[in-house]
Amino acid sequence: MTGFFLTFEGVDGAGKSTQARRLAARLRRAGHEVVLTREPGGAPGAEEIRRLLLTGDPARWSPVTETLLFFAARRDHLERTILPALARGATVISDRFTDSTRAYQAAARPDAAGAARALIDLLQERTIGLDPRLTLIIDMDPAAAHARGVARTTDEARFERLGAGFQTRLRQTFHEIAAAEPERCKLIDAAGDEDAVASRVWAVVEKALR
């Protein structure tokens, strides 16, 4: 592995996808080969699973079923997109990865969060075996992010429909992930305009790439 793998995380509507695109463009201008991808998705089979996960009734899947579907998509993404790009030395930027599964499935069932995380960690070890070198968590007030998320015109709004309380639990879980792995995970304040957030992102990424 000669490439660099980094991920963006955060609650729905925080602006992580925008910042991932901006970072990819900046790195390309600097001469890097960049593969910008997303989860669930990022490969043909994984994109089919994405449709199942992000559309429809919020209660259509149990947290365990969701977890298994996410990891099926992630394995396809890993095999077909991430590993080949890293092997040839590219920078891979993924809009979400395993930390999202840790956050979303635990937040969906706070009464069973410990069991959900144990299953996710086991699947991560046995079926993925790769962690990002850097994870940027775009941190935003969940109420504001939720209002922005539900205003988007998309049919991929299954998780947004779980409500503002769900987004608050998500943010808390992302903070817990960042506290547990401070070398890998960096919280990025989403306050201000896109340029201000992009500057904070770049300050962290530039240091990591040295």
Backbone as a ProteinNet text record, in pm:
[ID]
protein_1_A
[PRIMARY]
MTGFFLTFEGVDGAGKSTQARRLAARLRRAGHEVVLTREPGGAPGAEEIRRLLLTGDPARWSPVTETLLFFAARRDHLERTILPALARGATVISDRFTDSTRAYQAAARPDAAGAARALIDLLQERTIGLDPRLTLIIDMDPAAAHARGVARTTDEARFERLGAGFQTRLRQTFHEIAAAEPERCKLIDAAGDEDAVASRVWAVVEKALR
[TERTIARY]
83.9	0	87.8	85.6	164.2	77.5	-54.5	-143.6	-178.2	-269.4	-313.5	-465.3	-519.5	-663.5	-717.8	-808.1	-871.5	-1021.6	-1094.2	-1239.1	-1298	-1419.4	-1499	-1619.1	-1649.3	-1763.7	-1839.8	-1957.1	-2036.3	-2184.5	-2264.4	-2408.8	-2461.2	-2582.5	-2643.5	-2661.2	-2619	-2635.4	-2520.8	-2414.3	-2302.8	-2213.4	-2220.8	-2138.5	-2015.2	-2008.3	-1889.2	-1868.8	-1976.5	-1962.9	-1904.5	-1948.2	-1893.6	-1744.8	-1707	-1566.8	-1481.5	-1538.3	-1464.6	-1435.9	-1535.3	-1515.5	-1411.9	-1418.6	-1323.9	-1181.2	-1165.4	-1031.8	-978.2	-1062	-1018.6	-971.1	-1045	-1006.6	-873.4	-854.2	-729.7	-610.4	-625.9	-516.3	-485.1	-587.5	-563.3	-487.4	-521.9	-448.8	-302.1	-274.9	-136.8	-63.7	-130.9	-65.6	-89.3	-176.5	-205.9	-309.2	-294.7	-404.7	-501.6	-626.1	-725.7	-844.4	-885.4	-1009.3	-1107.9	-1211	-1316.2	-1432.3	-1468.7	-1569.9	-1663.2	-1756.6	-1856.4	-1907	-1968.8	-2035.9	-2173.4	-2269.7	-2257.8	-2249	-2173	-2153.5	-2007.4	-1972	-1833.4	-1790.5	-1878.8	-1854.5	-1992	-2001.7	-2133.8	-2225.6	-2176.1	-2260.6	-2296.5	-2200.7	-2224.7	-2328.5	-2330.1	-2431	-2571.8	-2584.5	-2714.2	-2760.3	-2668.2	-2702.7	-2735.7	-2669.4	-2697.3	-2845.3	-2901.9	-3042.9	-3130.1	-3095.8	-3172.7	-3160.3	-3044.2	-3018.2	-3071.2	-3067.6	-3095.6	-3234.1	-3311.8	-3446.5	-3548.9	-3673.8	-3780.7	-3807.3	-3888.2	-3930.5	-3812.3	-3803.2	-3692.6	-3683.7	-3796.1	-3797	-3786.9	-3746.8	-3749.1	-3645.1	-3535.9	-3431.4	-3406.3	-3373.3	-3325	-3180	-3127.7	-2987.2	-2889.4	-2917.6	-2827.3	-2830.3	-2950.7	-2961.5	-2892.5	-2913	-2844.7	-2693.5	-2644	-2499.9	-2444.5	-2513	-2467.6	-2472	-2575	-2583.2	-2471.2	-2444.3	-2336.3	-2202.7	-2178.6	-2050.2	-2041.2	-2152.6	-2150.4	-2112.4	-2172.8	-2138.3	-1992.9	-1948.5	-1811	-1707.7	-1735.1	-1640.6	-1627.7	-1739.2	-1735.4	-1658.4	-1684	-1614.6	-1464	-1427.1	-1285.9	-1215.8	-1276.6	-1213.4	-1200.6	-1302.7	-1309.6	-1257.9	-1257.3	-1219.9	-1103	-1116	-1018.7	-882.6	-877.8	-748.4	-673.2	-737.4	-662.7	-604.7	-680.2	-630.8	-512.8	-522.1	-410.8	-286.7	-306.5	-192.7	-112.8	-180.2	-107.1	-63	-82.8	-31	-124.3	-251.2	-346.4	-387.8	-439	-505.8	-653.5	-706.7	-847.9	-920.6	-1022.7	-1106.6	-1245.8	-1288.8	-1420.8	-1514.8	-1629.2	-1737.2	-1810.2	-1767.5	-1812.4	-1736.4	-1722.8	-1662.7	-1713.1	-1636.1	-1686.2	-1730.1	-1670	-1712.7	-1859.8	-1909.2	-2051.7	-2137.8	-2096	-2171.9	-2169.2	-2053.6	-2044.5	-2140	-2146.3	-2229.7	-2377.7	-2413	-2554.3	-2624.9	-2565.6	-2634.9	-2638.4	-2536.6	-2541	-2643	-2650	-2744.4	-2888.3	-2907.1	-3042.2	-3097.5	-3008.2	-3049.7	-2961.7	-2980.6	-2893.3	-2902.3	-3014.7	-3028.6	-2938.3	-2892.8	-2806.9	-2677.9	-2633.2	-2517.2	-2391.6	-2372.7	-2252.7	-2247.8	-2361.1	-2366.5	-2347.3	-2406.5	-2392.3	-2246.2	-2178.6	-2038.7	-1949.7	-1979.9	-1900.7	-1914.3	-2036.6	-2058.2	-1985.8	-1994.5	-1930	-1779.1	-1721.7	-1576.3	-1531.9	-1612.2	-1580.1	-1583.5	-1688.7	-1699.6	-1588.8	-1554	-1445.6	-1314.4	-1287.2	-1163	-1162	-1274	-1276.1	-1298.4	-1371.4	-1408.4	-1344.9	-1296.4	-1238.4	-1088.7	-1052	-910.4	-831.2	-899.2	-831.2	-898.5	-819	-869.1	-808.9	-880.9	-821.7	-701.6	-608.4	-496.7	-542.5	-644.9	-695.6	-846.1	-918.7	-1063.9	-1098.9	-1167.8	-1210.2	-1359.8	-1394.4	-1534.3	-1582.4	-1669.2	-1722.8	-1829	-1801.2	-1880	-1972.5	-2103.5	-2202.4	-2316.1	-2378.5	-2496	-2598.2	-2642.6	-2727.7	-2862.9	-2917.7	-3047.5	-3034.1	-2928.4	-2906.7	-2875.8	-2795	-2761.7	-2884.6	-2970.8	-3091.5	-3184.7	-3199.2	-3284.8	-3231.8	-3101.1	-3041	-3060.7	-3046	-3057.5	-3196.5	-3298.9	-3435.3	-3481.4	-3413.4	-3450.8	-3399.1	-3305.1	-3250.6	-3354.1	-3359.2	-3452.9	-3387.1	-3404.5	-3347.1	-3434.8	-3434.7	-3509.2	-3422	-3294.5	-3204.1	-3206.3	-3323.8	-3341.1	-3392.3	-3368.2	-3422	-3372.2	-3244	-3190.2	-3229.9	-3241.7	-3288.1	-3427.4	-3507.8	-3644.3	-3651.5	-3540	-3537.8	-3541.9	-3525	-3548.7	-3424.6	-3447.7	-3338	-3273.8	-3353.9	-3296.4	-3195	-3222.4	-3128.2	-2998.4	-3009.2	-2889.6	-2807.4	-2874.5	-2802.4	-2723.1	-2783	-2710.8	-2594	-2614.6	-2505.7	-2385.8	-2413.4	-2302.5	-2227.5	-2301.8	-2237.7	-2147.3	-2196.2	-2115.9	-1991.1	-2003.4	-1884.8	-1782.3	-1828.9	-1736	-1666.5	-1740.4	-1680.5	-1574.4	-1603	-1506.2	-1379.1	-1396.2	-1280.7	-1198	-1265.1	-1192.4	-1115.9	-1171.4	-1106.8	-985.7	-984.5	-873.6	-827.7	-768.6	-734.9	-628.2	-542.4	-440.3	-501.5	-600.5	-663.8	-776.4	-857.5	-980.7	-962.2	-1000.8	-991.3	-1127.9	-1174	-1298.4	-1272.7	-1355	-1344.1	-1468.8	-1451.9	-1564.9	-1629.6	-1760.7	-1831.8	-1887.4	-1853.3	-1903	-1843.7	-1921	-1872.9	-1908.5	-1851.8	-1884.2	-1796.9	-1822.2	-1749	-1598.3	-1558.9	-1416.1	-1348.4	-1415.9	-1358.2	-1340.6	-1441.2	-1431.9	-1323	-1316.3	-1214.1	-1073.5	-1054.8	-923.8	-886.7	-984.4	-957.8	-925.4	-998.4	-971.1	-829.2	-791.5	-660.7	-547.6	-565.5	-461.7	-430.1	-533.1	-513	-453.8	-506.7	-460.9	-316.8	-284	-148	-46.4	-77.5	12.4	25.6	-86.4	-85.3	-8.3	-6.5	58.8	209.3	259.8	404.2	488.3
-119.2	0	124.7	198.4	320.9	445.1	428.6	543.9	594	690.9	752.2	745.1	685.8	666.4	755.8	846.7	932.4	933.2	958.4	955.6	1081.3	1112.2	1219.7	1157.4	1207.6	1160.5	1280	1252.7	1358.2	1329.2	1408.8	1391.8	1433.5	1392.2	1428.7	1579.6	1637.7	1780.9	1865.4	1804.2	1881.8	1943.9	1895.2	1950.8	1869.2	1745.6	1664	1630.9	1606.8	1574.3	1692.3	1812.2	1932.3	1944.9	1923.7	1936.1	1825.1	1705.9	1598.3	1635.7	1691.5	1734.4	1845.3	1940.8	2051.9	2004.3	1914.2	1862.5	1784.1	1702.5	1626.4	1719.7	1826.8	1922.4	1990.1	2024.3	2091	1997.4	1873.1	1777.1	1749	1742.8	1722.5	1839.1	1960.6	2077	2072.5	2007.6	1994.7	1875.9	1803.8	1696.5	1556.4	1540.3	1407.7	1335.7	1204.5	1124.5	1101.6	1139.2	1130.3	1047.6	952.3	878.1	924.5	994.7	1042.3	943.7	886.2	782.1	801.8	708.7	728.3	594.2	601.9	485.2	524.4	430.9	305.7	334	254	273.7	267.3	335.1	340.6	230.1	135.6	27	-19.3	-82.4	-112.8	-191.1	-301.1	-377.7	-299.8	-225.7	-146.5	-37.9	18.3	119.8	60.1	-65.2	-132.7	-148.8	-183.9	-198.1	-62	44	179.6	212.5	178.8	208.4	140.6	17.8	-54	10.1	64.1	116.9	258.5	341.3	483.8	527	437.2	473.1	388.9	434.1	358.2	397.8	318.2	344.5	334.6	426.1	419.2	287.1	217.8	93.5	-30.9	-15.1	-130.9	-237	-196.3	-291.6	-281.6	-393.4	-389.2	-342.5	-293.3	-251.8	-362	-488.2	-597.6	-619.8	-622.4	-639	-524.4	-402.5	-286.9	-303.4	-346.8	-364.1	-463	-574.4	-674.7	-621.2	-544.9	-485.4	-383.7	-302	-204.3	-273.3	-381.7	-448.5	-523.8	-572.8	-631.7	-525.3	-407.6	-297.4	-254.8	-249.8	-204.7	-301.8	-431	-527.5	-510.6	-490.7	-468.7	-340.7	-236.6	-108.9	-125.8	-200	-222.9	-296.2	-405.8	-489.1	-417.6	-346.7	-294.7	-151.7	-76.3	64.8	102.6	79.2	133.3	66.6	-65.4	-134.7	-115.1	-126.3	-100.8	40.4	139.4	277.3	295.6	241.6	253.4	181.1	67.6	-10.1	65.6	151.5	228.4	365.8	390.6	511.5	629.7	609.8	720.6	760.8	881.9	925.8	892.7	816.1	778.7	858.9	933.2	1009.9	947.9	892.5	830.6	911.5	944.8	1010.8	901.1	880.9	779.8	647.6	577.1	443.7	376	290.4	209.1	292	407.7	490.5	528.8	547.5	577.3	460.5	339	223	215.3	240.8	241.7	344.7	461.1	567.9	543.3	514.1	505.8	387.3	269	153.3	155.1	213	228.8	335.1	444.2	551.2	507.9	420.9	373.9	288.8	217.2	132	158.7	274.1	306	202.8	128.4	26	-93.6	-108	-221.3	-173.9	-53.7	5.7	-78.2	-134.2	-214.2	-336.8	-405.5	-524.7	-488.3	-375.7	-332.5	-302.3	-233.5	-198.6	-322.4	-419.4	-542.6	-616.2	-623.1	-688.2	-612.7	-480.6	-398.8	-416.5	-414.2	-430.6	-567.7	-671.1	-805.5	-811.9	-756.6	-756.6	-673.3	-561.2	-478.2	-555.7	-628.6	-706.2	-821.8	-893.7	-1015.8	-992.1	-886.5	-869.2	-747.8	-651.1	-529.3	-521.1	-516.5	-519.1	-396.5	-287.3	-163.9	-47.2	37.3	160.4	279.8	390	510.9	558.1	622	685.1	814	876.4	1002.3	1006.4	1046	1063.3	1202.9	1277.2	1413.3	1411.2	1445.6	1447.1	1591.1	1621.1	1756.5	1773.5	1860.1	1870.2	1991.2	1964.2	2071	2047.5	2156.1	2145.1	2054.7	1947.7	1850.4	1905	2001.3	2057.8	2133.9	2214.4	2289.4	2195.1	2093.5	1997.8	1920.6	1884	1808.4	1892.5	2021.3	2109.3	2120.6	2128.5	2134.5	2002.7	1891.2	1760	1732.1	1761.9	1731.5	1824.9	1940.3	2033.8	1991.7	1896.4	1852.3	1772.1	1792.4	1720.4	1591.8	1485.1	1356	1247.4	1132.1	1019.5	938.1	976.7	906.4	974.1	976.7	1050.7	962	832.7	739.6	771.6	802.4	829.5	967.4	1065.7	1197.5	1189.3	1095.1	1082.6	1020.9	977.3	927.6	1041.3	1167.1	1281.4	1343.7	1461.9	1540.2	1469.8	1395.8	1323.9	1219.8	1154.2	1057.6	1126.6	1244.7	1318.2	1361.8	1394.2	1430.9	1312.2	1192.8	1072.6	1041.7	1066.2	1047.1	1134	1260.4	1352.1	1307.3	1265.9	1219.5	1099.5	1007.3	888.8	925.3	1017.1	1061.3	1125.5	1199.8	1257.6	1147.1	1043.8	932.3	861.2	844.5	781.3	865.9	997.8	1087.6	1083.2	1078.1	1074.2	943.2	834.3	703.4	688.1	758.6	748	886.7	962.5	1101.8	1117.9	1018.7	1031	1019	933	913.3	1011.5	1039.1	1116.1	1261	1353.2	1495.5	1560.4	1628.9	1704.2	1835.9	1865.9	1990.1	2072.8	2190.5	2278.7	2322.2	2300.3	2335.2	2477.1	2557.4	2694.1	2778.9	2873.9	2963.1	2912.4	2980.5	2943.1	2826.8	2781.2	2666.3	2690.5	2813.1	2843.7	2829.9	2875.7	2867.5	2721.7	2640.6	2498.7	2431.2	2464.7	2406.2	2440.2	2558.6	2596.9	2511.9	2483.2	2397.8	2255.2	2207.8	2074.2	2068.2	2166.1	2163.6	2169.3	2246.4	2256.1	2118.7	2036.2	1902.3	1809.5	1814.3	1723.1	1752.4	1878.9	1915.6	1860.6	1870.8	1819.1	1667.3	1598.1	1452.1	1401.5	1478.5	1435	1461.1	1533.8	1565.6	1441.2
0	0	0	-109.7	-117	-119.2	-129.5	-133.8	5.4	8.8	134.4	138.3	245	257.5	367.6	330.1	429.5	408.8	517	512.9	574.6	531.2	590.2	659.8	779.6	856.4	912.9	966.6	1028	1016.7	1086.8	1082.2	944.6	913.4	785.9	777.7	665	644.1	695.5	747.3	803.6	697.1	573.5	466.5	433.5	481.1	457.3	310.1	235.8	93.6	16.6	50.6	-12	18	142	179.2	117.5	102.1	34.8	-109.8	-178.3	-318	-326.5	-235.6	-239	-213.2	-118.2	-90	-209.6	-271.2	-388.4	-498.4	-522.7	-626.4	-592.6	-467	-426.6	-443	-404.3	-418.4	-565.3	-649.1	-792.7	-853.2	-810.8	-861.7	-820.7	-707.2	-658.5	-721.6	-811.5	-884.4	-831.7	-733.2	-678.7	-764	-776.7	-828.4	-712.9	-732.5	-625.9	-673.8	-592.2	-615	-508.9	-553.3	-463.3	-471.8	-358.4	-358.8	-239.8	-221.7	-116.5	-64.7	53.7	110.9	163.4	159.2	85.4	-63.5	-134.3	-277.7	-313.7	-422	-463.9	-557.3	-585.6	-680.3	-728.7	-846	-902.5	-808.9	-751.6	-660.9	-535.9	-482.7	-362.6	-387	-507.2	-538.4	-540.5	-581.7	-576	-431.3	-344.1	-202.2	-142.7	-188.9	-140.9	-154.4	-268.5	-292.3	-186.4	-150.5	-49.5	88.5	118.5	251.5	273.2	170.5	189.9	145.4	90.5	47.8	124.7	120.7	183.3	326.8	391.7	527.9	624.2	721.9	817.5	892.7	908.2	985.5	898.7	772.5	682.8	719.4	785.4	824.8	974.2	1035.9	1173.7	1173.2	1287.4	1291.8	1250.9	1287.9	1250.4	1100.3	1040.9	895.9	823.4	871.6	812.5	816.9	931.2	947	845.2	826.3	730.1	587.2	554.8	421.4	400.1	500.8	488.8	465.3	535.6	518.5	386.9	335.1	200.8	98.1	110.1	19.9	38.4	163.5	192.8	136	143.8	89.5	-61.8	-131.2	-275.7	-308	-230.2	-245.9	-226	-122.1	-90.8	-205.3	-250.9	-353.1	-487.3	-526.4	-662.7	-678.5	-568.2	-580.3	-489.9	-360.4	-265.5	-277.8	-268.6	-270.3	-402.1	-519.4	-643.4	-650.1	-602.6	-605.9	-511.5	-390.9	-296.1	-347.1	-413	-463.1	-568.1	-643.7	-745.1	-693.8	-562.4	-501.3	-498	-526.7	-528.2	-386.7	-375.1	-253.6	-267.3	-174.5	-176.6	-70	-112.9	-21.2	-25.3	86.6	92.5	179.7	123.1	195.7	273.9	397	492.3	473.9	589	592.3	720.2	781.8	892.7	1012.9	1036.2	1149.3	1137.9	1016.8	1001.4	1046.3	1014.4	1059.8	1211.6	1270.5	1416.6	1476.2	1414.8	1468.8	1441.9	1318.1	1281.4	1344.8	1340.2	1393.6	1546.7	1609.6	1755.1	1794.9	1718.6	1750.5	1725.4	1626.7	1596.7	1710.4	1780.5	1890.4	2012.1	2078.3	2192.2	2303.9	2310.7	2413.1	2387.2	2261.1	2224.5	2159.7	2195.7	2129.4	2147.4	2266.9	2290	2202.1	2191	2105.9	1959.4	1916.6	1777.6	1745.5	1834.6	1809.2	1808.8	1892.9	1894.9	1762.7	1710	1580.5	1469.5	1471.1	1367.9	1373.1	1493.2	1505.5	1455.9	1483.8	1437	1284	1224.2	1078.3	1014.3	1077.5	1025.9	1022.4	1129.9	1138.3	1038.2	1026.4	947.3	798.8	761.6	620.5	554.1	630.9	572.3	601.5	727.4	763.9	723.3	697.9	658.1	726.7	791.7	852.2	779.7	775.3	715.6	795.8	726.8	798.8	864.7	809.5	863.6	843.4	948.8	939.9	987.1	902.7	932.2	962.9	1086	1128.6	1125.5	1028.7	1016.9	1124.2	1219.4	1341.4	1336.3	1342.1	1328.3	1426.5	1470.5	1555.4	1487.4	1554.1	1486.4	1444	1518.1	1479	1347.3	1334.6	1210.6	1095.1	1122.5	1017.5	972.7	1068.2	1034.4	949	983.2	903	761.1	747.1	614	539.4	611.6	548.5	496.4	577	533.5	422.5	407	300.7	164.4	160.7	33.5	-44.6	-174.3	-259.3	-307.7	-232	-266	-208.5	-274	-217.6	-123	-106.3	-14.8	121.3	182.1	307.4	419.6	408.7	508.5	649.2	663.4	797.1	846.8	756.1	798.3	859.2	808.3	858.3	997.9	1051.2	1189	1290.7	1245.2	1331.9	1392.7	1455	1511.2	1630.6	1708.7	1823.1	1779.3	1667.8	1612.6	1573.5	1511.6	1470.4	1591.5	1701.5	1824	1877.2	1874.2	1918.1	1824.7	1695.7	1599.8	1634.9	1657.1	1687.9	1812.4	1914.4	2036.9	2008.4	1924.9	1894.6	1815.8	1720.6	1646.7	1739.8	1838.5	1936.6	2016.5	2051.3	2124.7	2040.4	1911.9	1821.5	1814.1	1800.7	1791.7	1919.9	2035.2	2162.7	2179.6	2125.3	2138.9	2048.5	1933.6	1838	1793.4	1883.8	1851.3	1744.2	1724.9	1620.9	1481.2	1467.2	1336.4	1310.9	1411.2	1393.9	1440	1353.6	1385	1366.1	1470.4	1460.5	1388.6	1288.7	1211.8	1237.3	1293.4	1321.8	1190.7	1177.7	1054.9	1056.8	1159.4	1166.5	1054.7	1005.6	900.6	762.7	660.9	524.2	477.3	354.2	300.4	296.2	262.4	254.3	390.3	494.7	628.8	670.7	643.3	678.9	595.9	467.2	379.6	427.5	480.7	533.7	654.4	739.3	855.1	810.4	710.5	657.4	602.5	522.8	459	560.6	668.3	769.6	829.2	847.8	902.7	798.5	676.5	571.9	530.7	516.7	477.4	576.6	704.5	808	797.3	772	764.7	643	535.8	413.2	412.3	507.5	508.9	530.6
[MASK]
++++++++++++++++++++++++++++++++++++++++++++++++++++++++++++++++++++++++++++++++++++++++++++++++++++++++++++++++++++++++++++++++++++++++++++++++++++++++++++++++++++++++++++++++++++++++++++++++++++++++++++++++++

